[in-house]
Amino acid sequence: MEELTNTEKKTYNFIKKVGEIQTNNISDKHMIGAISKLKNLGLVEVFKKQTSEYRKRKKKFVRIK
């Protein structure tokens, strides 16, 4: 596995700590950019889930694989 940058490590540890988080709740723009690389490396999983039982709209979440 490639060596991760500090931002990628910070992002990975943050997601690991909270468990599952909605992607638009991540405030740091650098962390948002690091999610795509972590996803390509297979370390995190981005998925959609329904947040309200009354609406059909699904929102994106990220979690550790």
Distance bins in CASP14 RR format, pairs under 12 A and 6 or more apart:
PFRMAT RR
TARGET T0000
AUTHOR 0000-0000-0000
RMODE 2
METHOD distances of the structure
MODEL  1
1 8 0 0 0 0 0 1 0 0 0 0 0
1 12 0 0 0 0 0 1 0 0 0 0 0
1 37 0 0 0 0 0 1 0 0 0 0 0
1 38 0 0 0 0 0 1 0 0 0 0 0
1 40 0 0 0 0 0 1 0 0 0 0 0
1 41 1 0 0 1 0 0 0 0 0 0 0
1 42 0 0 0 0 1 0 0 0 0 0 0
1 43 0 0 0 0 1 0 0 0 0 0 0
2 8 0 0 0 0 1 0 0 0 0 0 0
2 9 0 0 0 0 0 1 0 0 0 0 0
2 37 0 0 0 0 1 0 0 0 0 0 0
2 38 0 0 0 0 0 1 0 0 0 0 0
2 40 0 0 0 0 0 1 0 0 0 0 0
2 41 1 0 0 1 0 0 0 0 0 0 0
2 42 0 0 0 0 0 1 0 0 0 0 0
2 43 0 0 0 0 0 1 0 0 0 0 0
3 9 0 0 0 0 1 0 0 0 0 0 0
3 37 0 0 0 0 0 1 0 0 0 0 0
3 41 0 0 0 0 0 1 0 0 0 0 0
4 10 0 0 0 0 1 0 0 0 0 0 0
4 11 0 0 0 0 1 0 0 0 0 0 0
4 12 1 0 0 1 0 0 0 0 0 0 0
4 13 0 0 0 0 0 1 0 0 0 0 0
4 34 0 0 0 0 1 0 0 0 0 0 0
4 37 0 0 0 0 1 0 0 0 0 0 0
4 38 0 0 0 0 1 0 0 0 0 0 0
4 41 0 0 0 0 1 0 0 0 0 0 0
4 43 0 0 0 0 1 0 0 0 0 0 0
4 44 0 0 0 0 0 1 0 0 0 0 0
5 11 0 0 0 0 1 0 0 0 0 0 0
5 12 0 0 0 0 0 1 0 0 0 0 0
5 30 0 0 0 0 1 0 0 0 0 0 0
5 31 0 0 0 0 0 1 0 0 0 0 0
5 33 0 0 0 0 0 1 0 0 0 0 0
5 34 1 0 0 1 0 0 0 0 0 0 0
5 37 0 0 0 0 1 0 0 0 0 0 0
5 38 0 0 0 0 0 1 0 0 0 0 0
5 41 0 0 0 0 0 1 0 0 0 0 0
6 12 0 0 0 0 0 1 0 0 0 0 0
6 13 0 0 0 0 0 1 0 0 0 0 0
6 30 0 0 0 0 1 0 0 0 0 0 0
6 31 0 0 0 0 0 1 0 0 0 0 0
6 34 0 0 0 0 1 0 0 0 0 0 0
7 13 0 0 0 0 0 1 0 0 0 0 0
7 14 0 0 0 0 0 1 0 0 0 0 0
7 26 0 0 0 0 0 1 0 0 0 0 0
7 28 0 0 0 0 1 0 0 0 0 0 0
7 29 0 0 0 0 0 1 0 0 0 0 0
7 30 1 0 1 0 0 0 0 0 0 0 0
7 31 1 0 0 1 0 0 0 0 0 0 0
7 32 0 0 0 0 0 1 0 0 0 0 0
7 33 0 0 0 0 1 0 0 0 0 0 0
7 34 1 0 1 0 0 0 0 0 0 0 0
7 35 0 0 0 0 0 1 0 0 0 0 0
7 37 0 0 0 0 1 0 0 0 0 0 0
7 38 0 0 0 0 0 1 0 0 0 0 0
8 14 0 0 0 0 0 1 0 0 0 0 0
8 15 0 0 0 0 0 1 0 0 0 0 0
8 30 0 0 0 0 1 0 0 0 0 0 0
8 31 0 0 0 0 1 0 0 0 0 0 0
8 32 0 0 0 0 0 1 0 0 0 0 0
8 33 0 0 0 0 1 0 0 0 0 0 0
8 34 1 0 1 0 0 0 0 0 0 0 0
8 35 0 0 0 0 1 0 0 0 0 0 0
8 36 0 0 0 0 0 1 0 0 0 0 0
8 37 1 0 0 1 0 0 0 0 0 0 0
8 38 1 0 0 1 0 0 0 0 0 0 0
8 39 0 0 0 0 0 1 0 0 0 0 0
8 40 0 0 0 0 0 1 0 0 0 0 0
8 41 0 0 0 0 1 0 0 0 0 0 0
8 43 0 0 0 0 1 0 0 0 0 0 0
8 44 0 0 0 0 0 1 0 0 0 0 0
9 15 0 0 0 0 0 1 0 0 0 0 0
9 16 0 0 0 0 0 1 0 0 0 0 0
9 30 0 0 0 0 0 1 0 0 0 0 0
9 31 0 0 0 0 0 1 0 0 0 0 0
9 34 0 0 0 0 1 0 0 0 0 0 0
9 37 0 0 0 0 0 1 0 0 0 0 0
9 38 0 0 0 0 1 0 0 0 0 0 0
9 43 0 0 0 0 0 1 0 0 0 0 0
10 16 0 0 0 0 0 1 0 0 0 0 0
10 17 0 0 0 0 0 1 0 0 0 0 0
10 26 0 0 0 0 0 1 0 0 0 0 0
10 28 0 0 0 0 1 0 0 0 0 0 0
10 30 0 0 0 0 1 0 0 0 0 0 0
10 31 1 0 0 1 0 0 0 0 0 0 0
10 33 0 0 0 0 0 1 0 0 0 0 0
10 34 1 0 0 1 0 0 0 0 0 0 0
10 35 0 0 0 0 0 1 0 0 0 0 0
10 38 0 0 0 0 0 1 0 0 0 0 0
11 17 0 0 0 0 0 1 0 0 0 0 0
11 18 0 0 0 0 0 1 0 0 0 0 0
11 21 0 0 0 0 0 1 0 0 0 0 0
11 23 0 0 0 0 0 1 0 0 0 0 0
11 26 0 0 0 0 1 0 0 0 0 0 0
11 27 0 0 0 0 0 1 0 0 0 0 0
11 28 0 0 0 0 1 0 0 0 0 0 0
11 29 0 0 0 0 0 1 0 0 0 0 0
11 30 1 0 0 1 0 0 0 0 0 0 0
11 31 1 0 1 0 0 0 0 0 0 0 0
11 32 0 0 0 0 1 0 0 0 0 0 0
11 33 0 0 0 0 1 0 0 0 0 0 0
11 34 1 0 1 0 0 0 0 0 0 0 0
11 35 1 0 0 1 0 0 0 0 0 0 0
11 36 0 0 0 0 0 1 0 0 0 0 0
11 37 0 0 0 0 1 0 0 0 0 0 0
11 38 1 0 0 1 0 0 0 0 0 0 0
11 39 0 0 0 0 0 1 0 0 0 0 0
11 41 0 0 0 0 0 1 0 0 0 0 0
11 43 0 0 0 0 1 0 0 0 0 0 0
11 44 0 0 0 0 1 0 0 0 0 0 0
11 62 0 0 0 0 1 0 0 0 0 0 0
11 64 0 0 0 0 0 1 0 0 0 0 0
12 18 0 0 0 0 0 1 0 0 0 0 0
12 19 0 0 0 0 0 1 0 0 0 0 0
12 31 0 0 0 0 1 0 0 0 0 0 0
12 34 0 0 0 0 1 0 0 0 0 0 0
12 35 0 0 0 0 1 0 0 0 0 0 0
12 37 0 0 0 0 0 1 0 0 0 0 0
12 38 1 0 0 1 0 0 0 0 0 0 0
12 39 0 0 0 0 0 1 0 0 0 0 0
12 41 0 0 0 0 1 0 0 0 0 0 0
12 42 0 0 0 0 0 1 0 0 0 0 0
12 43 1 0 0 1 0 0 0 0 0 0 0
12 44 1 0 0 1 0 0 0 0 0 0 0
12 62 0 0 0 0 0 1 0 0 0 0 0
12 63 0 0 0 0 0 1 0 0 0 0 0
12 64 1 0 0 1 0 0 0 0 0 0 0
12 65 0 0 0 0 0 1 0 0 0 0 0
13 19 0 0 0 0 0 1 0 0 0 0 0
13 31 0 0 0 0 0 1 0 0 0 0 0
13 34 0 0 0 0 0 1 0 0 0 0 0
13 38 0 0 0 0 0 1 0 0 0 0 0
13 43 0 0 0 0 0 1 0 0 0 0 0
13 44 0 0 0 0 0 1 0 0 0 0 0
13 64 0 0 0 0 1 0 0 0 0 0 0
14 20 0 0 0 0 0 1 0 0 0 0 0
14 21 0 0 0 0 1 0 0 0 0 0 0
14 25 0 0 0 0 0 1 0 0 0 0 0
14 26 1 0 0 1 0 0 0 0 0 0 0
14 27 0 0 0 0 0 1 0 0 0 0 0
14 28 0 0 0 0 1 0 0 0 0 0 0
14 30 0 0 0 0 0 1 0 0 0 0 0
14 31 1 0 0 1 0 0 0 0 0 0 0
14 32 0 0 0 0 0 1 0 0 0 0 0
14 34 0 0 0 0 1 0 0 0 0 0 0
14 35 0 0 0 0 0 1 0 0 0 0 0
14 38 0 0 0 0 0 1 0 0 0 0 0
14 44 0 0 0 0 0 1 0 0 0 0 0
14 62 0 0 0 0 0 1 0 0 0 0 0
14 63 0 0 0 0 0 1 0 0 0 0 0
14 64 0 0 0 0 0 1 0 0 0 0 0
15 21 1 0 0 1 0 0 0 0 0 0 0
15 22 0 0 0 0 0 1 0 0 0 0 0
15 23 0 0 0 0 0 1 0 0 0 0 0
15 25 0 0 0 0 0 1 0 0 0 0 0
15 26 0 0 0 0 1 0 0 0 0 0 0
15 31 0 0 0 0 1 0 0 0 0 0 0
15 32 0 0 0 0 0 1 0 0 0 0 0
15 34 0 0 0 0 1 0 0 0 0 0 0
15 35 0 0 0 0 1 0 0 0 0 0 0
15 38 0 0 0 0 1 0 0 0 0 0 0
15 39 0 0 0 0 0 1 0 0 0 0 0
15 43 0 0 0 0 1 0 0 0 0 0 0
15 44 1 0 0 1 0 0 0 0 0 0 0
15 45 0 0 0 0 1 0 0 0 0 0 0
15 46 0 0 0 0 0 1 0 0 0 0 0
15 61 0 0 0 0 0 1 0 0 0 0 0
15 62 1 0 1 0 0 0 0 0 0 0 0
15 63 1 0 0 1 0 0 0 0 0 0 0
15 64 1 0 1 0 0 0 0 0 0 0 0
15 65 0 0 0 0 0 1 0 0 0 0 0
16 38 0 0 0 0 0 1 0 0 0 0 0
16 43 0 0 0 0 1 0 0 0 0 0 0
16 44 0 0 0 0 1 0 0 0 0 0 0
16 62 0 0 0 0 0 1 0 0 0 0 0
16 63 0 0 0 0 1 0 0 0 0 0 0
16 64 1 0 1 0 0 0 0 0 0 0 0
16 65 0 0 0 0 0 1 0 0 0 0 0
17 63 0 0 0 0 0 1 0 0 0 0 0
17 64 0 0 0 0 1 0 0 0 0 0 0
18 25 0 0 0 0 1 0 0 0 0 0 0
18 26 0 0 0 0 1 0 0 0 0 0 0
18 31 0 0 0 0 0 1 0 0 0 0 0
18 61 0 0 0 0 0 1 0 0 0 0 0
18 62 0 0 0 0 1 0 0 0 0 0 0
18 63 0 0 0 0 1 0 0 0 0 0 0
18 64 0 0 0 0 1 0 0 0 0 0 0
19 44 0 0 0 0 0 1 0 0 0 0 0
19 45 0 0 0 0 0 1 0 0 0 0 0
19 61 0 0 0 0 1 0 0 0 0 0 0
19 62 0 0 0 0 1 0 0 0 0 0 0
19 63 1 0 1 0 0 0 0 0 0 0 0
19 64 1 0 0 1 0 0 0 0 0 0 0
19 65 0 0 0 0 0 1 0 0 0 0 0
20 44 0 0 0 0 0 1 0 0 0 0 0
20 45 0 0 0 0 1 0 0 0 0 0 0
20 46 0 0 0 0 0 1 0 0 0 0 0
20 47 0 0 0 0 1 0 0 0 0 0 0
20 49 0 0 0 0 1 0 0 0 0 0 0
20 51 0 0 0 0 0 1 0 0 0 0 0
20 59 0 0 0 0 0 1 0 0 0 0 0
20 60 0 0 0 0 0 1 0 0 0 0 0
20 61 1 0 1 0 0 0 0 0 0 0 0
20 62 1 0 0 1 0 0 0 0 0 0 0
20 63 1 0 1 0 0 0 0 0 0 0 0
20 64 0 0 0 0 1 0 0 0 0 0 0
20 65 0 0 0 0 0 1 0 0 0 0 0
21 27 0 0 0 0 0 1 0 0 0 0 0
21 31 0 0 0 0 0 1 0 0 0 0 0
21 32 0 0 0 0 0 1 0 0 0 0 0
21 35 0 0 0 0 0 1 0 0 0 0 0
21 44 0 0 0 0 0 1 0 0 0 0 0
21 45 0 0 0 0 0 1 0 0 0 0 0
21 46 0 0 0 0 0 1 0 0 0 0 0
21 47 0 0 0 0 0 1 0 0 0 0 0
21 49 0 0 0 0 0 1 0 0 0 0 0
21 59 0 0 0 0 0 1 0 0 0 0 0
21 60 0 0 0 0 0 1 0 0 0 0 0
21 61 1 0 0 1 0 0 0 0 0 0 0
21 62 1 0 0 1 0 0 0 0 0 0 0
21 63 1 0 0 1 0 0 0 0 0 0 0
21 64 0 0 0 0 0 1 0 0 0 0 0
22 32 0 0 0 0 0 1 0 0 0 0 0
22 35 0 0 0 0 0 1 0 0 0 0 0
22 46 0 0 0 0 0 1 0 0 0 0 0
22 47 0 0 0 0 0 1 0 0 0 0 0
22 48 0 0 0 0 0 1 0 0 0 0 0
22 49 0 0 0 0 1 0 0 0 0 0 0
22 51 1 0 0 1 0 0 0 0 0 0 0
22 58 0 0 0 0 0 1 0 0 0 0 0
22 59 1 0 1 0 0 0 0 0 0 0 0
22 60 1 0 0 1 0 0 0 0 0 0 0
22 61 1 0 1 0 0 0 0 0 0 0 0
22 62 0 0 0 0 1 0 0 0 0 0 0
22 63 0 0 0 0 0 1 0 0 0 0 0
23 31 0 0 0 0 0 1 0 0 0 0 0
23 32 1 0 0 1 0 0 0 0 0 0 0
23 33 0 0 0 0 0 1 0 0 0 0 0
23 34 0 0 0 0 0 1 0 0 0 0 0
23 35 1 0 0 1 0 0 0 0 0 0 0
23 36 0 0 0 0 0 1 0 0 0 0 0
23 39 0 0 0 0 0 1 0 0 0 0 0
23 44 0 0 0 0 0 1 0 0 0 0 0
23 45 0 0 0 0 0 1 0 0 0 0 0
23 46 1 0 0 1 0 0 0 0 0 0 0
23 47 0 0 0 0 0 1 0 0 0 0 0
23 48 0 0 0 0 0 1 0 0 0 0 0
23 49 0 0 0 0 0 1 0 0 0 0 0
23 58 0 0 0 0 0 1 0 0 0 0 0
23 59 1 0 0 1 0 0 0 0 0 0 0
23 60 1 0 1 0 0 0 0 0 0 0 0
23 61 1 0 0 1 0 0 0 0 0 0 0
23 62 1 0 1 0 0 0 0 0 0 0 0
23 63 0 0 0 0 0 1 0 0 0 0 0
24 32 0 0 0 0 1 0 0 0 0 0 0
24 35 0 0 0 0 0 1 0 0 0 0 0
24 51 0 0 0 0 0 1 0 0 0 0 0
24 59 1 0 0 1 0 0 0 0 0 0 0
24 60 1 0 0 1 0 0 0 0 0 0 0
24 61 0 0 0 0 1 0 0 0 0 0 0
24 62 0 0 0 0 0 1 0 0 0 0 0
25 31 0 0 0 0 0 1 0 0 0 0 0
25 32 0 0 0 0 0 1 0 0 0 0 0
25 51 0 0 0 0 0 1 0 0 0 0 0
25 59 0 0 0 0 1 0 0 0 0 0 0
25 60 0 0 0 0 0 1 0 0 0 0 0
25 61 0 0 0 0 1 0 0 0 0 0 0
25 62 0 0 0 0 1 0 0 0 0 0 0
26 32 1 0 1 0 0 0 0 0 0 0 0
26 33 0 0 0 0 1 0 0 0 0 0 0
26 34 0 0 0 0 1 0 0 0 0 0 0
26 35 1 0 0 1 0 0 0 0 0 0 0
26 44 0 0 0 0 0 1 0 0 0 0 0
26 46 0 0 0 0 0 1 0 0 0 0 0
26 60 0 0 0 0 0 1 0 0 0 0 0
26 61 0 0 0 0 0 1 0 0 0 0 0
26 62 1 0 0 1 0 0 0 0 0 0 0
28 34 0 0 0 0 1 0 0 0 0 0 0
28 35 0 0 0 0 0 1 0 0 0 0 0
29 35 0 0 0 0 0 1 0 0 0 0 0
30 36 0 0 0 0 0 1 0 0 0 0 0
30 37 0 0 0 0 0 1 0 0 0 0 0
31 37 0 0 0 0 0 1 0 0 0 0 0
31 38 0 0 0 0 1 0 0 0 0 0 0
31 44 0 0 0 0 0 1 0 0 0 0 0
31 62 0 0 0 0 0 1 0 0 0 0 0
32 38 0 0 0 0 0 1 0 0 0 0 0
32 39 0 0 0 0 0 1 0 0 0 0 0
32 46 0 0 0 0 0 1 0 0 0 0 0
32 60 0 0 0 0 0 1 0 0 0 0 0
32 62 0 0 0 0 1 0 0 0 0 0 0
33 39 0 0 0 0 0 1 0 0 0 0 0
33 40 0 0 0 0 0 1 0 0 0 0 0
33 44 0 0 0 0 0 1 0 0 0 0 0
33 46 0 0 0 0 0 1 0 0 0 0 0
33 62 0 0 0 0 0 1 0 0 0 0 0
34 40 0 0 0 0 0 1 0 0 0 0 0
34 41 0 0 0 0 0 1 0 0 0 0 0
34 43 0 0 0 0 0 1 0 0 0 0 0
34 44 0 0 0 0 1 0 0 0 0 0 0
34 62 0 0 0 0 0 1 0 0 0 0 0
35 41 0 0 0 0 0 1 0 0 0 0 0
35 42 0 0 0 0 0 1 0 0 0 0 0
35 43 0 0 0 0 1 0 0 0 0 0 0
35 44 1 0 0 1 0 0 0 0 0 0 0
35 45 0 0 0 0 0 1 0 0 0 0 0
35 46 1 0 0 1 0 0 0 0 0 0 0
35 60 0 0 0 0 1 0 0 0 0 0 0
35 61 0 0 0 0 0 1 0 0 0 0 0
35 62 1 0 1 0 0 0 0 0 0 0 0
35 63 0 0 0 0 0 1 0 0 0 0 0
35 64 0 0 0 0 0 1 0 0 0 0 0
36 42 0 0 0 0 0 1 0 0 0 0 0
36 43 0 0 0 0 0 1 0 0 0 0 0
36 44 0 0 0 0 1 0 0 0 0 0 0
36 46 0 0 0 0 1 0 0 0 0 0 0
36 62 0 0 0 0 0 1 0 0 0 0 0
37 43 0 0 0 0 1 0 0 0 0 0 0
37 44 0 0 0 0 1 0 0 0 0 0 0
38 44 1 0 1 0 0 0 0 0 0 0 0
38 45 0 0 0 0 1 0 0 0 0 0 0
38 46 0 0 0 0 1 0 0 0 0 0 0
38 62 0 0 0 0 1 0 0 0 0 0 0
38 63 0 0 0 0 0 1 0 0 0 0 0
38 64 0 0 0 0 1 0 0 0 0 0 0
38 65 0 0 0 0 1 0 0 0 0 0 0
39 45 1 0 0 1 0 0 0 0 0 0 0
39 46 1 0 1 0 0 0 0 0 0 0 0
39 47 0 0 0 0 0 1 0 0 0 0 0
39 60 0 0 0 0 0 1 0 0 0 0 0
39 62 0 0 0 0 1 0 0 0 0 0 0
39 63 0 0 0 0 0 1 0 0 0 0 0
39 64 0 0 0 0 0 1 0 0 0 0 0
39 65 0 0 0 0 1 0 0 0 0 0 0
40 46 0 0 0 0 0 1 0 0 0 0 0
41 64 0 0 0 0 0 1 0 0 0 0 0
41 65 0 0 0 0 1 0 0 0 0 0 0
42 62 0 0 0 0 0 1 0 0 0 0 0
42 63 0 0 0 0 0 1 0 0 0 0 0
42 64 0 0 0 0 1 0 0 0 0 0 0
42 65 1 0 0 1 0 0 0 0 0 0 0
43 62 0 0 0 0 0 1 0 0 0 0 0
43 63 0 0 0 0 0 1 0 0 0 0 0
43 64 1 0 0 1 0 0 0 0 0 0 0
43 65 1 0 0 1 0 0 0 0 0 0 0
44 60 0 0 0 0 0 1 0 0 0 0 0
44 61 0 0 0 0 0 1 0 0 0 0 0
44 62 1 0 1 0 0 0 0 0 0 0 0
44 63 1 0 0 1 0 0 0 0 0 0 0
44 64 1 0 1 0 0 0 0 0 0 0 0
44 65 1 0 0 1 0 0 0 0 0 0 0
45 60 0 0 0 0 0 1 0 0 0 0 0
45 61 0 0 0 0 1 0 0 0 0 0 0
45 62 1 0 0 1 0 0 0 0 0 0 0
45 63 1 0 1 0 0 0 0 0 0 0 0
45 64 1 0 0 1 0 0 0 0 0 0 0
45 65 1 0 1 0 0 0 0 0 0 0 0
46 59 0 0 0 0 0 1 0 0 0 0 0
46 60 1 0 0 1 0 0 0 0 0 0 0
46 61 1 0 0 1 0 0 0 0 0 0 0
46 62 1 0 1 0 0 0 0 0 0 0 0
46 63 0 0 0 0 1 0 0 0 0 0 0
46 64 0 0 0 0 0 1 0 0 0 0 0
46 65 0 0 0 0 0 1 0 0 0 0 0
47 58 0 0 0 0 1 0 0 0 0 0 0
47 59 0 0 0 0 0 1 0 0 0 0 0
47 60 1 0 0 1 0 0 0 0 0 0 0
47 61 1 0 1 0 0 0 0 0 0 0 0
47 62 1 0 0 1 0 0 0 0 0 0 0
47 63 1 0 0 1 0 0 0 0 0 0 0
47 65 0 0 0 0 0 1 0 0 0 0 0
48 56 0 0 0 0 0 1 0 0 0 0 0
48 57 0 0 0 0 1 0 0 0 0 0 0
48 58 1 0 1 0 0 0 0 0 0 0 0
48 59 1 0 0 1 0 0 0 0 0 0 0
48 60 1 0 1 0 0 0 0 0 0 0 0
48 61 1 0 0 1 0 0 0 0 0 0 0
48 62 0 0 0 0 0 1 0 0 0 0 0
49 57 0 0 0 0 0 1 0 0 0 0 0
49 58 1 0 0 1 0 0 0 0 0 0 0
49 59 1 0 0 1 0 0 0 0 0 0 0
49 60 0 0 0 0 1 0 0 0 0 0 0
49 61 1 0 1 0 0 0 0 0 0 0 0
49 62 0 0 0 0 0 1 0 0 0 0 0
49 63 0 0 0 0 0 1 0 0 0 0 0
50 56 1 0 0 1 0 0 0 0 0 0 0
50 57 1 0 0 1 0 0 0 0 0 0 0
50 58 1 0 1 0 0 0 0 0 0 0 0
50 59 1 0 0 1 0 0 0 0 0 0 0
50 60 0 0 0 0 0 1 0 0 0 0 0
50 61 0 0 0 0 0 1 0 0 0 0 0
51 57 1 0 0 1 0 0 0 0 0 0 0
51 58 1 0 0 1 0 0 0 0 0 0 0
51 59 1 0 1 0 0 0 0 0 0 0 0
51 60 0 0 0 0 0 1 0 0 0 0 0
51 61 0 0 0 0 1 0 0 0 0 0 0
52 58 0 0 0 0 1 0 0 0 0 0 0
52 59 0 0 0 0 1 0 0 0 0 0 0
END
